[in-house]
Structures are given as C-alpha cells and as structure tokens.
Amino acid sequence: MRTIGSSVVGRAGHVDLVAAESTASTPPTTTPAAFPNGAETGGVAARRYHYVHGSKVPYTDLSAVRPTAKSYPDAELLPLPYPPRARTGFSAERPEGLGDLLALAYGVTRIDWSARGIRAGRPLPSGGGVYPGELYVAAEFGLCHYLPSAHALERLREGDTDQVAADGNVVERIVDCLTSRPDERPQLVLLLTTRHAANLAGFGNFGHRLQALDTGVTAGQALALLEAAGSRARVHSRFDEAGLGRLLGLDPAVESVRAVITAGRGLDEPSVVPAFSTDPGASQAGLPRRIMARHTARDGFEPVSVPLQRILEILDEAAAPLPTDMRIGRGAQFSDLDLYCLANRIDGLAKGCHRRDPANGGLGPAGEKADPRTLFQAGGRGELAHFQAACALFVVGDYEHGYRVHGDRWYRMLNLQAGILAQRIGIAATGLGLGSSVRCDYQVKAADRLINAPLDRTVLLTVLIGVERGAGAPGHRLLLGSHGS
C-alpha cells in the first residue's frame, strides 16, 4: 500500500466480461466525487471506484431484466439494404453505403437457437450479452443513430440534436470537439456511447467497468472493418464529452460518448482476394468470414494441445500498432499494453507464464513458477474452462502513471485499449480454427503474481484460447455471403 495525494491505493487492480478480487486491504480515507459520471478529480475518483467496485463482481444475475433498445420514434427512418452482405466495403456518401459496415460492426447478424431459448446474435461479445452501447453515425448526409434490430438509421433532425441540422457541418463540429484532430477531414465519424445503468442490474457497479471494455470491443471491431476496407481510421478517447453530448442531445446522467472513430474514404468494392491466397490482403478479405464465425466458446474447450505457432500468430495480430490518440505527453510508455501467455497445453512451450517480447514477438518466462490453479476461484465456471483451455492470454496495463497525465479519464482509456486487443485476439483465434472466451472472473492478485508484474502493472482481462468443444457453430445467419469473405 502507498499514499498518493489524499487517497490510499494498493497495487492497480483488474476485469472481464465475467470479474475479480479486491486489490487493497483497507479502504481509501477520502471519498471523492462520483465516478464515472462525476467531475474530474485527477484520478482520485477512478481509484476509489476501482477499489470499491471495479476489481470484483459483487454478484452476477444474468436473469436480470435487460434494458430496452434505444430508438428515436419521431426521427426520419432510413432503411439500409437488407440482408446486408458480409464484406468490408463501404461508402459514406449515402446512408445505404454503410449498411454492410454497420451490420458487421454492431448489428444483429444471426439468430441463435439453443436449449436456453431464441436470441438475437451480434458479431461481437458484450458483458452478460447486454450491449449497453449505442452507435451514432455522422457523414455528409447528416447525423444518425443506428438501430440494430431494424437495420436502419434514424436521422436526427433539428430539435433532436440541439439545433444541429442534418447536414455535413455536423462532422466539422464533432472534429472541433476532439483533443487531437485528424490530419484531414474525415469522410465518416462513428460515435460510441454507453447507457450508464444498462447492465448494473446484472453486475452491480462493476457494470461500469464492463461498459468501458464493451466500448473497446466495439471500437476494435469497427477499426478492423474500416482498415480492411482501405480507410485510414483512428480511435479518439480524449474529447469534449459535454460538447459531443449536446450535439447528440444526450442526458449526461443517462448516456455519454465514450469513444469517437474518424475514418477517411474507403473502398466501396474491395479487391477480391481468395481466402487460400498467401497475398497479405487475404487476411483482410477474409475478415467478414472470421467476424461471422467468431463467438464465445460457451460449451468450453477440448483438453487437447495447440501448436505454439498458432498462439504466436494470435499475439502478433493483437500487438499490431493501435491507431489511437493515447500516446500523449512525456514518458508515454505507460500507455503500452503487454501480452502474456499462461500455457497449459501448447506444443513447443513449457507450462507456466510467459511474456511476449515486443521486440521479436517471442515468448519468454515471466518469472518464478506460480500455481496457475489460483487464477480462477476454485469450483467456478472459470476454473473449469481454464483447465480445459490450451492457454490463457493476459492483457496487462498500468493505471497509476496514466492518472498523472489524463486524470480519471485514463481508467476508461486504458480499458478501451484492453477491449480493442480482446476483440483482436478473438478474431485472430477464429481465423486459426480456435475458440475463445473473454473472462473477468479471474482473481487479480493471483493473476499479477503469475506474471510477476512490476509495480503498477496489472492484468486487465483474460482470454481463454483452445479447441472449442462441440460444433460451436453460430445459428441462422442473417447476412449474404460476398466475394473475398
């Protein structure tokens, strides 16, 4: 334990799309302003939140009533082409040119039939399957809200957005709210928001942490699609939150913007590259297929080995540079994320914890041996899934140094980055025929001991990787196939 300012903090703590243990033994001595929706306190409120709520799920009630989807019934409805195609191309010049992109980024892309009942399937995971985020679109044709259930855009007219007319000027007004402006005027802007109370019924106040991860997962999905379409995209996490909220007509106590993605012109019809090609573009051409096949390995894993090369390829994809606005200020190395592998059944790699070397991509021992059985609480679902999996991949970051530069906002910024990497890992694993499961029900202290983490570095989330048990195929798909996908 050590004291910083007026707050007492322990070693930086944890998360998943399932949770963890407290990271300090005594509570802070000062009660800061409310977080995550309160005033900026220089990181004091974020530390307090993480100590009290953000490092351990107090309970999980997946049967809790889920919030109804947001819609603007008085807005002009712009139906998008249906069914959408599984492809990476898009055109921001007209609403119908974004239908495929929006469907793969955040739409309803399948219907899952199981013993649990019938449910709408999305192309990306969410904590408890709640999907607390909303997706807004700004382009030359105006400012819109995406309605996944109807696969349509709701154009927000004057009066709905604080007198912002549905014209191209809204893009300029959004750019003016960004701390780090893009090099050129974007053709498309995606605004990712979160409804603060959306998953609190199921996860308590830990739900705010899951919402930050959800935002990152959605940003990672959209970023992959935009880049595959040849667009120069960037994720922004520093902006005038109140100003953007006014543009969207949001009640800040209910919903806030958590990330902004600016994108240049993309390819309307991407070049066709056969999936079996060794051309570097083949992986981008096959991205929609991987996105459609990616899903949480809910039935667990077969206890069989996986070749080391596959794990290295997954880590390489996750470690690719992030086009974000987060490398700001002196000594910005605190913004780097580390990747670790807790090997269980990997051919060519000894059991134990290994750190990925950013210089050469190799895996080296993380330190003294520790008992991997302590990662999850004994007798829980996480322990069983971890025993079956080939390995657990850790995303590791630094809370404390970021607070000194970005204040309370750093908490969301760091978990945003972790969510992007989690989605990259899931998509990469699917492309290699492996299953994945993002989890937050690990025990933070045990995880940090396993990686032999330096002071202030902590495990942010865990992704289990292995050969999925059973067929594991998604249900009835609602998208058309397309060349190169």
N, C-alpha and C positions, 0 to 999 in steps of 0.2 A: 504493500500500500504506500501511496505517496500523495502529498497535497499539492494541488495546482490551483492558485487563486483562492477562492472561498469554497471550493468543492473538494471532496475527497474521492479519489478514484482508485480502482485497482487496475490490474492489467486489462487492456482493451478486450472487450468480450465478443460475442458470437452472432449466427442464424440458420433457416431452410424453407423449403416450402413444407416442412413438418416440424425442432426447437432446442433449448439448451439450459445450462445451469447458471446460477448467479456467479459473477466474476469478482465479487468483493465480499468481505466478511462483515463489514459494518456500513450502514447507510450514510450517504452524504450528510454533512452538517447543515447545509443551506438548501432551501427549497427555491429553485429558480423559476422563471416564468414558464408557462405551459409550453410543451413541445409535443408534437412537431408543428403546431399551428401558431405558436406564440411569437413574441418579439425576439430578435436576435440577442443572444446573451454571450457571444464569444465562445460557444461550445459548452458552457456550463449546463444549460438545459438539456442538450443532447446527451451529455454524460449521465445526468440524472435519469433521463428516460431510459437509457440503455441499462443502467444498473437496476432500475425498478422493473422495467417491462421488456426491454429489448434483447435480453440474453437467455430468457427461459419462457417457454409457452406455459402459462399457468393452467390451462386446460384446452382441450380440443373438442369442440362439439360440431362435427360435420353435418349433423342433422338440423342445425340452426337454420331459421328462415333466412333465405338469401334475398338481398335487395332486388327490386325490380329494375330492369334495364332502363337507362335514361333515354328519353326521347323528347323532341320538340314538336308536339302535335300541331302547332299553328304555323310551323315553318314550311316552306316550299319543299316538297319531296322530289328528289332527283333519283329515280331508279337507275341502278347500274346493270350492265349486261349480265344476264343470268341464264345458265350457270356460268360462273367465272371459269377461266382457263388456268391451269397450273403452269404458269410461265412467269418470267421475270420482267417482261417488257412493260412499259407504262408511258403515258403521255399526260403531262399536266396542263395541256392547253384546253382540255374539255373534261367534264366530270366522268364521262363514260370511259375515258382513257386510263382511269385509276382503279377501275373495278377489280382487275386481277390482283394488283398490288395490295389493295386494302383487304381483300378476302384472305390472301396468304399471310398478311401481317397480323390481322386481328379478327377475321371473320368467323362465321360458322361454316366449317368445311366438311363436316361429316355428322352422321347420326350414329351414336354408339348404342348397340343392343346388348344387354347383359342381364344376369340374374338380378342385378341391382335396379334394373328398370331401363328406361329410354332417356337419353340425354343428348343435348347438342354438343358436338365436339369441336374444339378450337384447335388451331395448328400450333399452339404453344401452351406451356403449363402455367398454372396460377396457384397460389397458396390456397388449398382447400377447394380448388375449382371455382372460386368466387368471381374472379375477374373484376376487381374494383376499379379498373382504369377505364377512361374514355379516350377516344381518338378523334381529334379535330384536324381538319384539312384546310390549308389556305393556299390559294393559287390565283391566277388571273381571273378565274371565273367567280371568285368570292371566298367566303369563309363558311365552312360546313362542318357538321357533326356527322360522324359515320355511325350508322345504325346496323350493327352486325346481323341481327335477327331478320331484317328485311333486305339486307344487302343493298342499302340505299344511302344517299347523302341527304341530310336535312340542311338546306341553305338558310343561314341565319340572317334575317333581314334587319333593317333599321328598327330599333326598339328592342330587338333581342340581344344586341351586342353594343349597347351604349352608343347608339347613333353611328355605328360603323356600317357604311353601305357595302353591299355585296359587289365589290369591285377590286381591282388589283392593288389599290392603295393599302389594303389590309396587310399585304406581305411586307411593305415598307414599314408599317407601324410595328409589326412584330419584330422585324430586324432591329429597329430602333430600341427595343427593349432588351436586346442581347448584350451582355457584357463584352463578349468577343464576337465582333461582326464577321460574317463570312467574307471571303475575298471578292466575291461577285454576288450580284443579286440572285437569290435562289429562285428556281422555277416552281418549287414545291416546298411547303413547310408542313410538317406533322407536329402537332402539339399533343403530348401525352399528359393526361391529368389523372388524379385519383380522387375517389369519393371517400372521405376520411373515415366514415363509420361503416363502410361496406362490409368488411369482414371481421368487425370487432365482436359480433355475436358469437362467431365460431372460435376465435382465437384470443379474445380479450385485447388488451392494449398492445400485445405483441403483433397484432394485425398491422399496425403502422409500419413495423419493420418489414413484414411481408409485402406491403404495398410498395416500399422502396425497391425491393427485389423484383417484384412484378413489373415495375416501370423499366428496370434494366433488361428483363427478359424481352419485353415488347420492343424496346429500343434495339436490342440485339437482333431480333427478328427482322425489323424494318430495315436496319442498316445492312444486313446481309442481302436482302432483296434489292435494295437500291444500288448497292455496289455491283451485284451480279448483272444489273441492267445497264451498267456503264455510267452510272450517275456519281458525281462527286458529292458525298454526303458527310455531314458532321453532326455529332450529338452535343447539344448545349445543356449544361446544368447550372450555369450562372446567368441570371437574367432578372429583370424587374418583375417579380412574381405578381405584385399587386397590379402593375400595368397590364400584364397579359390577362390577368383575371378579369379586369374591366373590359378588355377587348372581347372576351368570350362571354361576358355577362354572368360570371360565376359568383356565387356567395362564398367568400373565402373561408367561412366556418364550415362549409359543406364539401367544397371541391376546390382543388388547387392544381395549377400546372406544375409538373414535376420534371419534365424534360421537353426539349424542343429539338427537332431534327430538320436541318436545312439541306436541301438537295438541288443539284443542278440538273440540266436536261439529261434524260436517259434515252435508251434505245427503245423505240416503240415496238420493234420486232427484232429481238436479239438474234444473232447469228446462230444457226443450228449446229450443234456440236454433238456427235454421237456419244452416248453415255460410256461406251467402251474405249473412247479415244484417249490417247496419252497426252493430247494437247492440254496446256494449262487451263484453257477455257472450259474443259469438260466438267470440272467440278462446279463451276458457276452454272453451266447449262443444266446440270442435274440437281441444282438446289431445290427447285419446287418438289421434285420427287422425294428428296430427303425430308423436306419440311412436312409433306403429307404423310410420310411413313413414321416420322418421329412421334413418340408418345411415351408416357410414363410406364415403366415395366411394373404394372400393378400386381402381376402374379409372381413376381420375384425372378430369380435367376437360376439357371442350371449350375451346379457346383463343378464347373469344368474350367480348364485353363484357357487363357487367351494369349496369343503371341505378343511379345514386347513391342514389336514394330507397330502394331495397331494402336497401342496406348501412346506411343511416341507421336504418331500422326495426329491423334486427338489433341494432345497437348500442344503440338505445333500450331494447329488451327486456332486453339483458344488463345495462344500467346501472340498472335498477329497484332500489329500496332492498332491501337484504338483511335479513331478519328474523333477526338473529343476536345473540349476546351478546359481540361482539368490540369494540364501541365503548366501551371502558372506560378510565378514567384521564384525566389531563391531556394536552392536546395530542394527542388521539386521531386526528388527521388521518392519522397514519402507517398507519392501518388502511384508508384509502381505496384502491381499486384504480383505475388509469387504463386507458383503452382507446385503442389506436392502430390505424390502418389503413395498411398498406403497399400502396398502389394499384398495380395492374398494368394491368387492363383495366376501368375503371369510367367509364361515360359521365357527363360532367359533373364529373370530378375528375382533376386532373393526376397523372401518375405521380409516385410518391415517398411519403414517410412523412408521415402526418397524425395529429394528436392530437384526440380528441373533447373538446370543451369541455363540462364537466359543467353549466355554467350554461344553455346554449342548445341543446346536442346537436349543434352543428355541428362540422365538421372543418376544422382549420387546420393549416398547415405546421408540422412538428415541429422544423425547424431546417435546417441546411445539407444540401444534397443528398449522399446517400451511395449507393454502388453496391448495389442490392438483390440482386445476384447472389451477394453474400457471405453471405446469410442461411443458406444450407444448404451443406454440403460439396459441392464440385464432383464430379459423376459419380454422386451418390447418388440414391436414390428421392425424397428430399425436394426436391432441386433440380429434378427433372423435374416433380413435382407443383406446385411453386411457380411454375414457368414457365407451366404451363397455367392455373393458377387466376386468377380475376379479382382477388383480393387476399388478403392475409394479415392477420388481426386479431390484435393482441397484447394480452394481459392483463399489466399492469405493476404491481408492488408493491414494498414496502420491507421488507426483512428486519431491518436493523440496529436501527431505532428500536423495533420490536416486541420484540426480545430484551430491551431495557432494562425493559420493563413485564412481559412474560409469560415471559421466560426461554426455555428450549429448546422449550417447548410452542408458541411462536409459529411455529416452522418448519412444524408441521402445520397450525396455524390459518390461516396465510397461503395455503398450498397448498390447503387445504379451500375457502377462498373462491374461489380461481382455478378449481378444479374445478366449483364451482357455476356460475360465469359461462360456462365452456366448454360445459356442458350447455345453458344458456340459449341460447347462440349457435347450437348445433346444432339445437335445436328450432325456433328462430325462422327459421333458414335453410330448414329443411324446409317450414315453413308458407308460404314465399315461392317454393317450387319450386326451391330451390338445394341443391347438395350441400355437404358439409363434411367436414373431416378434421382432427382434433386431433393435433398433432405436437409431439414434444420433441427431434427430431434436429437442431434449428437450432443455430447457433453463437452462444453467448451474447454474446461480445464484439462480434460483428458486429451482432447484434440491438440491443444497447444503444447502439451508435454510430448506428444507423439512427433511433432515437427521440430521439437527443440527450439521453439521460436525465440528470437531476440526480444528484448523489452519493447512493448508497444505493438508487436506484430501479433495478429490473432487470426484464427480460422474464421472466415466469413460465411462459408457454406460448404457443403459436401455433395458430391455427385457420385453415386454408385454406378459402376460400369460392369457389364458381364453379358453372357449369353442368355437372352431372355427365355424364361420358362414358357412353354406352350407356343401356340401360333403367334400370339401377340399382335394380330393384325387389327387395324382400325375398322370401324364399322362401315356403314354405307356412305361412300364418298359423294359429295355434292359438287365436285369440280370436274370439268372436262380435262382430258389429257391434252398435251401440246407437244410439238416437236422440240426435242432437246430437253424434255422434262421427265 
